[in-house]
């Protein structure tokens, strides 16, 4: 097993699938994506079992409801095609 140390940069640190933004009085979180992230799910027309396709969608909604995101981050995750980077 090999572990790597993640260092804080610009008051941000990535941990698992979130980014923690450290502020003087509190911390905000957002969803972390690697630079190679493609925003691709299993295509509906693929030959994968239906439960695999539905599980991917359920995971995204469960993560959205589980994490306490700020309103701006929540909207970015809920409707990503209507936000600007």
LINKA-V612022 format. One line per field, one symbol per residue. phi: phi as a letter, one per 20 degrees, with the letter a starting at -180 (. if undefined). A space follows every 10 residues. Layout:
BEGIN
phi = ???
END
This chain:
BEGIN
phi = .cdceedfcl mcbebldcdd dedgdacdcb fecfgegdld dfffefeffg fffffffggf ffffeefeef gfffffffcf fddde
END
